[in-house]
């Protein structure tokens, strides 16, 4: 079992967390990957910055609103915490698509250009979760288990029972530190693999948009499976979590898009991408 403490940088009164750093890096790397793809095609690469800005604004708002809706705590809107990935994904996607529509970029090309960057950015965000001890898994005795004595919450026997409803052995002291599945790293490794696959397939000649359908299919499957070993208390019907039902929705939408967009005629990228004109 490895013990991990939060990674924080203190610059005077400013406290910068490992999650905040990796979140910023994730957005920047995602934008850089899109920029590379646009330059390779000889298209207007400023669209990468347009996408990144829209994703940051829409993602943060969406993540906050999802958390408030799930917890009923409107005060979380004004705190640094309380960010839910699915809310961020939906909010960021809507903002990016709306901005693309404003610029005259076809929806399918926006989806195609962002498909490979999304899993890369997500993987970096999950490393940030690991650095602050958030979104970890259930207790385990596996050799690679990790304990977060200052996690959110700490991985103590008492926290496992109180916050997640996970039973602990009789007689175990509540302050006992437990090793858990490092599900943040599971997801990071899996999504890096998804990124590598999508990055390689992005130029295989199929019509625009199909790659985004494949992304939704793979990302939803990954999250659905990892949820089985995450420490969660929001189990719904069939013992599945809210995240798993959302993941199944992603898989279904991804399958539909993959089927609809992988065949037939391609779509033109539009004036903005070709010449920088609205």
ROKE-460339 format. One record per residue (C-alpha): x, y negated, z negated; residue number from 0. Coordinates in steps of 0.1 Angstrom, whole numbers, plus 5000, padded with zeros to 4 digits. Each point is the difference from the previous one (the first is absolute). Example, Ala and Ser with C-alpha at 12.3 -4.5 7.8 and 13.67 -1.06 7.14 Angstrom:
BEGIN
<r east="5123" north="5045" up="4922" num="0"/>
<r east="5014" north="4966" up="5007" num="1"/>
This chain:
BEGIN
<r east="5000" north="5000" up="5000" num="0"/>
<r east="5013" north="4966" up="5010" num="1"/>
<r east="4991" north="4968" up="4980" num="2"/>
<r east="4993" north="4969" up="5021" num="3"/>
<r east="4996" north="4965" up="4986" num="4"/>
<r east="4984" north="4971" up="5019" num="5"/>
<r east="5023" north="4981" up="5024" num="6"/>
<r east="4996" north="4962" up="4994" num="7"/>
<r east="5020" north="4970" up="5008" num="8"/>
<r east="4999" north="4970" up="4976" num="9"/>
<r east="5009" north="4967" up="5016" num="10"/>
<r east="4994" north="4975" up="4973" num="11"/>
<r east="4962" north="5000" up="4993" num="12"/>
<r east="4993" north="5020" up="5032" num="13"/>
<r east="4996" north="5037" up="4997" num="14"/>
<r east="5003" north="5019" up="5033" num="15"/>
<r east="4989" north="5036" up="4999" num="16"/>
<r east="5013" north="5029" up="5020" num="17"/>
<r east="4965" north="5004" up="5015" num="18"/>
<r east="4999" north="4963" up="5011" num="19"/>
<r east="5034" north="5004" up="5016" num="20"/>
<r east="4991" north="5031" up="5019" num="21"/>
<r east="4966" north="4986" up="5010" num="22"/>
<r east="5017" north="4970" up="5016" num="23"/>
<r east="5026" north="5023" up="5017" num="24"/>
<r east="4972" north="5022" up="5013" num="25"/>
<r east="4982" north="4971" up="5017" num="26"/>
<r east="5034" north="4987" up="5014" num="27"/>
<r east="5010" north="5034" up="5013" num="28"/>
<r east="4966" north="5006" up="5015" num="29"/>
<r east="5002" north="4967" up="5018" num="30"/>
<r east="5035" north="5007" up="5012" num="31"/>
<r east="4990" north="5033" up="5015" num="32"/>
<r east="4971" north="4984" up="5019" num="33"/>
<r east="5024" north="4973" up="5012" num="34"/>
<r east="5023" north="5027" up="5013" num="35"/>
<r east="4973" north="5017" up="5019" num="36"/>
<r east="4987" north="4967" up="5015" num="37"/>
<r east="5036" north="4991" up="5011" num="38"/>
<r east="5005" north="5034" up="5015" num="39"/>
<r east="4969" north="4995" up="5021" num="40"/>
<r east="5010" north="4964" up="5010" num="41"/>
<r east="4969" north="4986" up="4983" num="42"/>
<r east="4994" north="4969" up="4979" num="43"/>
<r east="5018" north="5011" up="4968" num="44"/>
<r east="4985" north="4972" up="4979" num="45"/>
<r east="4970" north="5022" up="4996" num="46"/>
<r east="5019" north="5020" up="4974" num="47"/>
<r east="5001" north="4970" up="4977" num="48"/>
<r east="4963" north="4994" up="5007" num="49"/>
<r east="4992" north="5035" up="4989" num="50"/>
<r east="5023" north="4998" up="4969" num="51"/>
<r east="4985" north="4968" up="4987" num="52"/>
<r east="4964" north="5012" up="5005" num="53"/>
<r east="5008" north="5034" up="4984" num="54"/>
<r east="5015" north="4983" up="4969" num="55"/>
<r east="4971" north="4976" up="4995" num="56"/>
<r east="4972" north="5025" up="5008" num="57"/>
<r east="5018" north="5029" up="4982" num="58"/>
<r east="5004" north="4982" up="4967" num="59"/>
<r east="4964" north="4987" up="5000" num="60"/>
<r east="4986" north="5034" up="5010" num="61"/>
<r east="5021" north="5018" up="4974" num="62"/>
<r east="4988" north="4977" up="4973" num="63"/>
<r east="4963" north="5002" up="5010" num="64"/>
<r east="5001" north="5038" up="5001" num="65"/>
<r east="5015" north="5001" up="4965" num="66"/>
<r east="4974" north="4976" up="4986" num="67"/>
<r east="4972" north="5020" up="5016" num="68"/>
<r east="5014" north="5032" up="4985" num="69"/>
<r east="5006" north="4987" up="4965" num="70"/>
<r east="4974" north="4973" up="4997" num="71"/>
<r east="5027" north="4976" up="4987" num="72"/>
<r east="4999" north="4967" up="5020" num="73"/>
<r east="5028" north="4986" up="4978" num="74"/>
<r east="5024" north="5023" up="5019" num="75"/>
<r east="4997" north="4977" up="5030" num="76"/>
<r east="5023" north="4976" up="4981" num="77"/>
<r east="5026" north="5025" up="4988" num="78"/>
<r east="5031" north="5014" up="5017" num="79"/>
<r east="4988" north="5036" up="4997" num="80"/>
<r east="4968" north="5016" up="5012" num="81"/>
<r east="5009" north="5009" up="5036" num="82"/>
<r east="4984" north="5030" up="5016" num="83"/>
<r east="5015" north="5013" up="5032" num="84"/>
<r east="4968" north="5009" up="5018" num="85"/>
<r east="4986" north="4966" up="4993" num="86"/>
<r east="5032" north="4984" up="5013" num="87"/>
<r east="4999" north="5022" up="5031" num="88"/>
<r east="4964" north="4991" up="5008" num="89"/>
<r east="5005" north="4963" up="4993" num="90"/>
<r east="5033" north="4998" up="5019" num="91"/>
<r east="4986" north="5019" up="5029" num="92"/>
<r east="4970" north="4977" up="5003" num="93"/>
<r east="5022" north="4969" up="4998" num="94"/>
<r east="5025" north="5014" up="5026" num="95"/>
<r east="4972" north="5009" up="5024" num="96"/>
<r east="4982" north="4967" up="4996" num="97"/>
<r east="5032" north="4981" up="5007" num="98"/>
<r east="5006" north="5022" up="5030" num="99"/>
<r east="4966" north="4993" up="5013" num="100"/>
<r east="5006" north="4963" up="4995" num="101"/>
<r east="5031" north="5002" up="5022" num="102"/>
<r east="4983" north="5022" up="5026" num="103"/>
<r east="5020" north="5032" up="4993" num="104"/>
<r east="4979" north="5031" up="5007" num="105"/>
<r east="4992" north="5020" up="4968" num="106"/>
<r east="5015" north="5031" up="5014" num="107"/>
<r east="5034" north="4983" up="5006" num="108"/>
<r east="5000" north="4986" up="4965" num="109"/>
<r east="4993" north="5035" up="4986" num="110"/>
<r east="5027" north="5015" up="5022" num="111"/>
<r east="5027" north="4975" up="4991" num="112"/>
<r east="4994" north="5004" up="4962" num="113"/>
<r east="4996" north="5038" up="4998" num="114"/>
<r east="5036" north="5009" up="4995" num="115"/>
<r east="5007" north="4970" up="4977" num="116"/>
<r east="4972" north="5009" up="4975" num="117"/>
<r east="5015" north="5032" up="4986" num="118"/>
<r east="5034" north="4984" up="4997" num="119"/>
<r east="4987" north="4971" up="4980" num="120"/>
<r east="4978" north="5023" up="4979" num="121"/>
<r east="5030" north="5022" up="4991" num="122"/>
<r east="5019" north="4970" up="4988" num="123"/>
<r east="4970" north="4989" up="4979" num="124"/>
<r east="4999" north="5034" up="4984" num="125"/>
<r east="5037" north="4997" up="4990" num="126"/>
<r east="4990" north="4968" up="4983" num="127"/>
<r east="4973" north="5018" up="4980" num="128"/>
<r east="5027" north="5025" up="4989" num="129"/>
<r east="5023" north="4971" up="4989" num="130"/>
<r east="4973" north="4987" up="4976" num="131"/>
<r east="4985" north="5034" up="4989" num="132"/>
<r east="4966" north="4996" up="5016" num="133"/>
<r east="4978" north="5025" up="5019" num="134"/>
<r east="5019" north="5031" up="4988" num="135"/>
<r east="4988" north="5036" up="4998" num="136"/>
<r east="4987" north="5025" up="4975" num="137"/>
<r east="5023" north="5015" up="4974" num="138"/>
<r east="5023" north="5027" up="5013" num="139"/>
<r east="5030" north="5020" up="4988" num="140"/>
<r east="5017" north="5001" up="5035" num="141"/>
<r east="5037" north="4991" up="5000" num="142"/>
<r east="4994" north="4968" up="5019" num="143"/>
<r east="4973" north="4987" up="4976" num="144"/>
<r east="5004" north="4964" up="4989" num="145"/>
<r east="4990" north="4982" up="4968" num="146"/>
<r east="4990" north="4963" up="4999" num="147"/>
<r east="5003" north="4989" up="4963" num="148"/>
<r east="4990" north="4965" up="5011" num="149"/>
<r east="4977" north="5010" up="5029" num="150"/>
<r east="4965" north="4987" up="5009" num="151"/>
<r east="4991" north="5016" up="4976" num="152"/>
<r east="5029" north="5018" up="4984" num="153"/>
<r east="5001" north="5038" up="5007" num="154"/>
<r east="4993" north="5010" up="4964" num="155"/>
<r east="4977" north="5028" up="4989" num="156"/>
<r east="4976" north="4975" up="4985" num="157"/>
<r east="4998" north="4979" up="5032" num="158"/>
<r east="4994" north="5031" up="5021" num="159"/>
<r east="4970" north="5010" up="4978" num="160"/>
<r east="4985" north="4965" up="4995" num="161"/>
<r east="5005" north="4984" up="5035" num="162"/>
<r east="4998" north="5031" up="5022" num="163"/>
<r east="4981" north="5026" up="4980" num="164"/>
<r east="5028" north="5025" up="5004" num="165"/>
<r east="5000" north="5025" up="4971" num="166"/>
<r east="5031" north="5002" up="4979" num="167"/>
<r east="5012" north="5030" up="4979" num="168"/>
<r east="4986" north="5002" up="4966" num="169"/>
<r east="5023" north="4985" up="4974" num="170"/>
<r east="5020" north="4979" up="5024" num="171"/>
<r east="5007" north="4965" up="4987" num="172"/>
<r east="4983" north="4973" up="5021" num="173"/>
<r east="5034" north="4982" up="5004" num="174"/>
<r east="5016" north="5030" up="5016" num="175"/>
<r east="5016" north="4990" up="5033" num="176"/>
<r east="4990" north="5023" up="5029" num="177"/>
<r east="5015" north="5006" up="5034" num="178"/>
<r east="4976" north="4995" up="5029" num="179"/>
<r east="4999" north="5005" up="5038" num="180"/>
<r east="5018" north="4971" up="5017" num="181"/>
<r east="4971" north="4997" up="5025" num="182"/>
<r east="5013" north="4966" up="5011" num="183"/>
<r east="5031" north="5017" up="5014" num="184"/>
<r east="4980" north="5029" up="5015" num="185"/>
<r east="4980" north="4974" up="5019" num="186"/>
<r east="5031" north="4980" up="5010" num="187"/>
<r east="5017" north="5030" up="5015" num="188"/>
<r east="4969" north="5012" up="5018" num="189"/>
<r east="4992" north="4966" up="5015" num="190"/>
<r east="5036" north="4995" up="5011" num="191"/>
<r east="4995" north="5032" up="5019" num="192"/>
<r east="4968" north="4987" up="5015" num="193"/>
<r east="5018" north="4968" up="5010" num="194"/>
<r east="5028" north="5019" up="5017" num="195"/>
<r east="4975" north="5021" up="5020" num="196"/>
<r east="4978" north="4970" up="5010" num="197"/>
<r east="5031" north="4979" up="5009" num="198"/>
<r east="5012" north="5027" up="5023" num="199"/>
<r east="4965" north="5005" up="5016" num="200"/>
<r east="4992" north="4963" up="5006" num="201"/>
<r east="5012" north="5000" up="5036" num="202"/>
<r east="4987" north="5033" up="5013" num="203"/>
<r east="4978" north="4984" up="5026" num="204"/>
<r east="4966" north="5005" up="4984" num="205"/>
<r east="4974" north="4972" up="5000" num="206"/>
<r east="5002" north="4973" up="4974" num="207"/>
<r east="4986" north="5007" up="4966" num="208"/>
<r east="5003" north="5037" up="4998" num="209"/>
<r east="5030" north="4998" up="4977" num="210"/>
<r east="4979" north="4982" up="4974" num="211"/>
<r east="4975" north="5028" up="5000" num="212"/>
<r east="5029" north="5024" up="4994" num="213"/>
<r east="5013" north="4978" up="4972" num="214"/>
<r east="4966" north="5000" up="4982" num="215"/>
<r east="4997" north="5038" up="5004" num="216"/>
<r east="5035" north="5006" up="4985" num="217"/>
<r east="4998" north="4973" up="4973" num="218"/>
<r east="4966" north="5012" up="4988" num="219"/>
<r east="5011" north="5036" up="4998" num="220"/>
<r east="5031" north="4991" up="4981" num="221"/>
<r east="4981" north="4979" up="4974" num="222"/>
<r east="4973" north="5027" up="4997" num="223"/>
<r east="5025" north="5027" up="4991" num="224"/>
<r east="5022" north="4979" up="4976" num="225"/>
<r east="4969" north="4990" up="4980" num="226"/>
<r east="4997" north="5035" up="4987" num="227"/>
<r east="5031" north="4995" up="4978" num="228"/>
<r east="4995" north="4963" up="4992" num="229"/>
<r east="4990" north="4989" up="4965" num="230"/>
<r east="4965" north="4987" up="5007" num="231"/>
<r east="4967" north="4995" up="4981" num="232"/>
<r east="4977" north="4990" up="5028" num="233"/>
<r east="4988" north="5035" up="5011" num="234"/>
<r east="4967" north="5000" up="5018" num="235"/>
<r east="4981" north="5028" up="5018" num="236"/>
<r east="5017" north="5033" up="5005" num="237"/>
<r east="5028" north="4989" up="4976" num="238"/>
<r east="5014" north="4977" up="5027" num="239"/>
<r east="5012" north="4965" up="4993" num="240"/>
<r east="4989" north="4967" up="5016" num="241"/>
<r east="5033" north="4999" up="5018" num="242"/>
<r east="4994" north="5035" up="5014" num="243"/>
<r east="4966" north="4990" up="5014" num="244"/>
<r east="5016" north="4969" up="5015" num="245"/>
<r east="5027" north="5022" up="5015" num="246"/>
<r east="4975" north="5023" up="5015" num="247"/>
<r east="4983" north="4970" up="5016" num="248"/>
<r east="5034" north="4990" up="5015" num="249"/>
<r east="5005" north="5035" up="5014" num="250"/>
<r east="4965" north="4999" up="5016" num="251"/>
<r east="5005" north="4966" up="5015" num="252"/>
<r east="5035" north="5010" up="5012" num="253"/>
<r east="4987" north="5031" up="5017" num="254"/>
<r east="4973" north="4980" up="5018" num="255"/>
<r east="5025" north="4973" up="5012" num="256"/>
<r east="5026" north="5026" up="5010" num="257"/>
<r east="4974" north="5018" up="5021" num="258"/>
<r east="4986" north="4969" up="5015" num="259"/>
<r east="5032" north="4981" up="5007" num="260"/>
<r east="5024" north="5027" up="5011" num="261"/>
<r east="4984" north="5004" up="5034" num="262"/>
<r east="4986" north="4979" up="5027" num="263"/>
<r east="5013" north="4966" up="5014" num="264"/>
<r east="5023" north="4978" up="4980" num="265"/>
<r east="4991" north="4964" up="4990" num="266"/>
<r east="5019" north="4969" up="5010" num="267"/>
<r east="5020" north="4983" up="4972" num="268"/>
<r east="4986" north="4965" up="5008" num="269"/>
<r east="5016" north="4966" up="5007" num="270"/>
<r east="5012" north="4994" up="4965" num="271"/>
<r east="5022" north="5031" up="4998" num="272"/>
<r east="5013" north="4996" up="5036" num="273"/>
<r east="5006" north="4963" up="5001" num="274"/>
<r east="4993" north="4986" up="4965" num="275"/>
<r east="4968" north="4983" up="5013" num="276"/>
<r east="4967" north="5000" up="4981" num="277"/>
